[in-house]
Every structure is written in C-alpha cells, then in structure tokens.
Amino acid sequence: MASSDADQGLIADLVAANHILCDQGVVDGFGHISARHDKHTDRFLLARNLAPALVTADDILTFDLTGHTLGGDTRPLYLERFIHSEIYRARPDVMAVVHSHSPAIIPFGVVKDVPLRPVFHMAGFLGASGASTPIFEIRAIDAESDLLIRDARLGAALAGALGQNPLVLMRGHGATAVGRNVPQAVYRAIYAEINARLQAAAMHLGAVTFLNDAEARNFTAGIDSQIDRAWNFWKMRVAG
C-alpha cells in the first residue's frame, strides 16, 4: 500500500472520518477528507476516487504537494485533490482538510449579504461577532469553470481565500474546513453545517444575536481539549 509508512492509527482515523462525515450528513457519495502525512510534511493521505462511506485502509493513497500519487498506484483519483495539496502548501499548521457539499452551508455561499457567523457556542470557531466566513468566488479566477478545483492554480486561489480561517465557503459548490488534526477538521465540518441550519432557522424568527468576540474565542479555546468526547462517540456510531 502506498501509504504503508504512515502511522496506522492515522490511517484508521482517516477511514473513520470518511464514515463519520457521511453518517453526520456532511458528505454523501461525494466529498473527501485528507490528513497530512505524519512523517513527511510535504505529503498527505487521501482516499482514491471513492464514495466516503466505502473507504477502507486499502484505499488510502499518499500524495505529494503537486497532487501526484507516490508508490505507483494507478487507481482513479479525486479530481479535486488540489484543494488539499494547495492548502497544505499554503498552511503549514493545517494537518487535515475536509471538502464537502454540506447542504445547509451552500445558501450562505450564494447570498452575499447574509454571512455565515456563529449563533451557538459549538461553532465559535467560525469567528467573532463582526467576522464572517470567507467565500471563494471561482469566477474571479476562471469565468467559465465547472466550479471544480481541477488544478493547482485554482487550488492556490482557494487556499488564498481560506487565509488563516478554519473554513471557506465555495460559491455554488460547498465548503472546505481545516484543522490541526483529523478530529478537529471533522468537528469543524460537522458543526459548521449545524450552525448553518440553526442560523437560517433563527433568521426566519427575527433579528439574530450572534456570539461576541469573547464568547467565540473563549469557548473555542476550551472545546479544543474536549473534541475527543465527540470524536469517540462518532467513531462508535460507524464502528463495525
């Protein structure tokens, strides 16, 4: 297996993450999650072109930061692997990347005047009260694209839109979340989707009170030490 020199626990977590994201409704037959290689910072692990719920350890491949596989594996690859390669290139702090077509998030990427902002504590990572989640507009790079991140140029532009944020929306497409490990990236992808649902519901009721700077910052600092509680629960749900 091309990823045989990676930590087997990391590979197992990556497989579990694929299944968890499907179980939680963040991905379906499409979407993907990767992890930076634990021994080579210029490599990452990502499944072959496969629905997330079907991924096993044997499907995990090793890629370099140009988006090419290592080890001679010739199985079909995700078209949008450049999302991962270019974010890892731009953000040395990122150790895991989730790309999804998270349904509740998509409206916030197409309505410019309604930014995605944290309405409850679990999504404090989205930022302070005056902040909004960035939106990647692919038309600024390619006015005739099919919205997919098919090459390094588009991947680099997406990474630029992400900046130092934990999440970037992709207009008419979905979202990409990052984390300092696989559980954190999964947590962010799941709770961004939940926050989008809650924010949309709250806006139907009236004016929304968003988290303020201190609330977003303080809860996020605390929850990072508690993510394993959710992670272990999610793994239990997909075990077997």
Secondary structure, DSSP 8 states (H G I E B T S, - for coil): -TTTTS-HHHHHHHHHHHHHHHHTTS-SSS-EEEEE-SS-TTEEEEE-S--GGG--GGGEEEEETTS-BSSS--S---TTHHHHHHHHHH-TT--EEEEE--TTTHHHHH-TTS-----SGGGGGG--TT----EE-GGGT-TT--S---SHHHHHHHHHHHTT-SEEEETTTEEEEEESSHHHHHHHHHHHHHHHHHHHHHHHHS------HHHHHHHHHHHTTTHHHHHHHHHHHH--
